[in-house]
Amino acid sequence: MSADLKIGIAGYGIVGKIRKKILDGITGLKVVAISDKNPKNRVLSKKIKFFDNYKKLFNENLDILFVSLPNKYAAEATIKALKKNINVFC
């Protein structure tokens, strides 16, 4: 059996939380890192790293990044992920 794909979520507001809920129900995917600048959205989990800046996600070994950021940041995050050979969903 192959290892789970490692998922990052950039932006953990309404959309990011919905995406995580869906991803948690899919076999073979594992959310390993989340970022959000709002400390109220902090994820308290030993299995998920939480960052206050989406740029810190790029230091993680991710297979897929879900970009759930405001439009003014989404393009930059998408381009940076693609340059690091991370698959991106917006």
MIDOSE-1310 file (N, C-alpha, C; in nm, 2 decimals, decimal comma, always signed):
residues 90
msad	+0,08/-0,12/+0,00/+0,00/+0,00/+0,00/+0,09/+0,12/+0,00; +0,05/+0,22/-0,08/+0,13/+0,35/-0,09/+0,10/+0,44/+0,03; +0,19/+0,53/+0,05/+0,17/+0,63/+0,16/+0,07/+0,73/+0,13; +0,01/+0,79/+0,23/-0,09/+0,90/+0,21/-0,02/+1,02/+0,14
lkig	-0,10/+1,09/+0,06/-0,05/+1,21/+0,00/-0,06/+1,32/+0,11; +0,04/+1,40/+0,12/+0,05/+1,50/+0,23/-0,01/+1,63/+0,17; -0,11/+1,68/+0,25/-0,19/+1,80/+0,21/-0,15/+1,92/+0,30; -0,15/+2,03/+0,24/-0,14/+2,16/+0,31/-0,26/+2,25/+0,27
iagy	-0,31/+2,33/+0,36/-0,42/+2,42/+0,34/-0,37/+2,56/+0,37; -0,36/+2,64/+0,27/-0,32/+2,78/+0,29/-0,45/+2,87/+0,31; -0,48/+2,91/+0,43/-0,60/+2,99/+0,46/-0,70/+2,89/+0,52; -0,73/+2,93/+0,65/-0,82/+2,84/+0,72/-0,94/+2,91/+0,77
givg	-1,00/+2,99/+0,68/-1,13/+3,05/+0,71/-1,24/+2,96/+0,68; -1,35/+3,01/+0,63/-1,47/+2,93/+0,59/-1,43/+2,82/+0,49; -1,37/+2,86/+0,38/-1,34/+2,77/+0,27/-1,24/+2,67/+0,32; -1,13/+2,71/+0,38/-1,03/+2,61/+0,43/-1,08/+2,51/+0,52
kirk	-1,17/+2,55/+0,61/-1,23/+2,46/+0,71/-1,32/+2,35/+0,64; -1,40/+2,40/+0,54/-1,48/+2,31/+0,46/-1,40/+2,21/+0,39; -1,29/+2,26/+0,32/-1,20/+2,17/+0,25/-1,14/+2,06/+0,34; -1,10/+2,10/+0,46/-1,04/+2,01/+0,56/-1,14/+1,90/+0,59
kild	-1,26/+1,94/+0,62/-1,36/+1,85/+0,66/-1,38/+1,74/+0,55; -1,38/+1,79/+0,43/-1,40/+1,69/+0,31/-1,28/+1,60/+0,30; -1,16/+1,66/+0,31/-1,03/+1,59/+0,29/-1,02/+1,48/+0,40; -1,06/+1,51/+0,52/-1,05/+1,42/+0,63/-1,13/+1,29/+0,60
gitg	-1,22/+1,30/+0,52/-1,30/+1,18/+0,48/-1,26/+1,10/+0,36; -1,14/+1,14/+0,31/-1,09/+1,07/+0,19/-0,97/+0,99/+0,22; -0,98/+0,86/+0,20/-0,87/+0,77/+0,23/-0,75/+0,80/+0,13; -0,63/+0,80/+0,19/-0,51/+0,82/+0,11/-0,47/+0,96/+0,11
lkvv	-0,54/+1,05/+0,18/-0,50/+1,19/+0,19/-0,48/+1,22/+0,34; -0,38/+1,30/+0,37/-0,36/+1,34/+0,51/-0,32/+1,49/+0,52; -0,40/+1,57/+0,59/-0,37/+1,71/+0,61/-0,26/+1,71/+0,71; -0,14/+1,77/+0,67/-0,03/+1,77/+0,76/+0,01/+1,91/+0,80
aisd	-0,04/+2,02/+0,73/+0,00/+2,15/+0,76/-0,11/+2,25/+0,72; -0,14/+2,35/+0,80/-0,24/+2,45/+0,77/-0,18/+2,59/+0,81; -0,22/+2,69/+0,73/-0,17/+2,82/+0,77/-0,29/+2,92/+0,77; -0,29/+3,01/+0,86/-0,39/+3,12/+0,87/-0,33/+3,23/+0,96
knpk	-0,35/+3,36/+0,92/-0,29/+3,47/+1,00/-0,38/+3,50/+1,12; -0,50/+3,45/+1,12/-0,59/+3,48/+1,24/-0,57/+3,37/+1,35; -0,52/+3,41/+1,46/-0,49/+3,31/+1,57/-0,62/+3,24/+1,62; -0,73/+3,29/+1,59/-0,86/+3,23/+1,63/-0,88/+3,10/+1,55
nrvl	-0,82/+3,09/+1,43/-0,83/+2,98/+1,34/-0,72/+2,87/+1,37; -0,65/+2,89/+1,47/-0,54/+2,79/+1,50/-0,59/+2,65/+1,52; -0,52/+2,56/+1,46/-0,55/+2,42/+1,47/-0,47/+2,36/+1,59; -0,53/+2,30/+1,68/-0,46/+2,24/+1,79/-0,46/+2,09/+1,77
skki	-0,35/+2,04/+1,71/-0,34/+1,90/+1,68/-0,19/+1,87/+1,68; -0,15/+1,75/+1,73/-0,02/+1,71/+1,73/+0,02/+1,66/+1,59; -0,08/+1,62/+1,51/-0,06/+1,57/+1,38/-0,06/+1,67/+1,27; -0,10/+1,79/+1,30/-0,10/+1,90/+1,19/-0,02/+2,02/+1,24
kffd	+0,07/+2,06/+1,16/+0,15/+2,18/+1,19/+0,07/+2,30/+1,15; +0,08/+2,40/+1,23/+0,00/+2,53/+1,20/+0,10/+2,64/+1,19; +0,08/+2,72/+1,09/+0,17/+2,84/+1,07/+0,08/+2,97/+1,05; +0,14/+3,08/+1,10/+0,07/+3,21/+1,09/+0,09/+3,28/+0,95
nykk	+0,17/+3,21/+0,87/+0,20/+3,27/+0,74/+0,20/+3,16/+0,63; +0,13/+3,17/+0,53/+0,12/+3,07/+0,42/+0,26/+3,04/+0,36; +0,35/+3,13/+0,36/+0,48/+3,11/+0,30/+0,56/+3,00/+0,37; +0,53/+2,98/+0,50/+0,60/+2,88/+0,58/+0,56/+2,74/+0,54
lfne	+0,44/+2,73/+0,47/+0,40/+2,59/+0,42/+0,50/+2,54/+0,32; +0,57/+2,63/+0,25/+0,66/+2,58/+0,14/+0,79/+2,52/+0,20; +0,81/+2,52/+0,33/+0,92/+2,45/+0,39/+0,88/+2,30/+0,43; +0,75/+2,27/+0,41/+0,70/+2,14/+0,44/+0,71/+2,05/+0,31
nldi	+0,71/+1,92/+0,33/+0,72/+1,83/+0,22/+0,57/+1,79/+0,18; +0,51/+1,88/+0,10/+0,37/+1,86/+0,06/+0,36/+1,80/-0,08; +0,26/+1,72/-0,10/+0,22/+1,67/-0,23/+0,12/+1,76/-0,30; +0,03/+1,82/-0,21/-0,08/+1,90/-0,26/-0,10/+2,02/-0,17
lfvs	-0,13/+2,14/-0,23/-0,16/+2,25/-0,15/-0,30/+2,30/-0,20; -0,39/+2,32/-0,10/-0,52/+2,38/-0,13/-0,51/+2,52/-0,09; -0,53/+2,61/-0,19/-0,52/+2,76/-0,17/-0,66/+2,81/-0,14; -0,67/+2,86/-0,01/-0,80/+2,91/+0,03/-0,78/+3,05/+0,08
lpnk	-0,69/+3,12/+0,02/-0,65/+3,26/+0,06/-0,74/+3,36/-0,01; -0,74/+3,48/+0,04/-0,80/+3,60/-0,03/-0,73/+3,61/-0,17; -0,80/+3,67/-0,26/-0,75/+3,68/-0,40/-0,62/+3,75/-0,41; -0,59/+3,85/-0,32/-0,47/+3,93/-0,33/-0,35/+3,84/-0,30
yaae	-0,36/+3,73/-0,23/-0,25/+3,64/-0,20/-0,25/+3,51/-0,28; -0,37/+3,47/-0,34/-0,39/+3,34/-0,40/-0,29/+3,31/-0,52; -0,28/+3,41/-0,60/-0,19/+3,39/-0,72/-0,05/+3,37/-0,68; +0,00/+3,45/-0,59/+0,14/+3,43/-0,54/+0,16/+3,30/-0,48
atik	+0,07/+3,25/-0,40/+0,08/+3,12/-0,33/+0,08/+3,01/-0,44; -0,01/+3,02/-0,53/-0,02/+2,92/-0,64/+0,11/+2,91/-0,72; +0,16/+3,02/-0,76/+0,28/+3,02/-0,84/+0,40/+2,96/-0,77; +0,41/+3,00/-0,64/+0,52/+2,95/-0,56/+0,51/+2,80/-0,54
alkk	+0,39/+2,75/-0,52/+0,37/+2,61/-0,50/+0,41/+2,53/-0,63; +0,36/+2,58/-0,74/+0,39/+2,52/-0,87/+0,54/+2,52/-0,89; +0,61/+2,62/-0,86/+0,76/+2,63/-0,87/+0,83/+2,52/-0,79; +0,77/+2,48/-0,68/+0,82/+2,38/-0,59/+0,77/+2,24/-0,62
ninv	+0,70/+2,23/-0,74/+0,64/+2,11/-0,78/+0,54/+2,05/-0,69; +0,46/+2,14/-0,63/+0,35/+2,10/-0,54/+0,22/+2,11/-0,63; +0,14/+2,01/-0,63/+0,01/+2,02/-0,70/-0,08/+2,12/-0,63; -0,15/+2,20/-0,70/-0,23/+2,31/-0,64/-0,38/+2,29/-0,68
fc	-0,46/+2,32/-0,58/-0,61/+2,33/-0,60/-0,65/+2,46/-0,54; -0,73/+2,54/-0,62/-0,77/+2,67/-0,57/-0,92/+2,67/-0,55
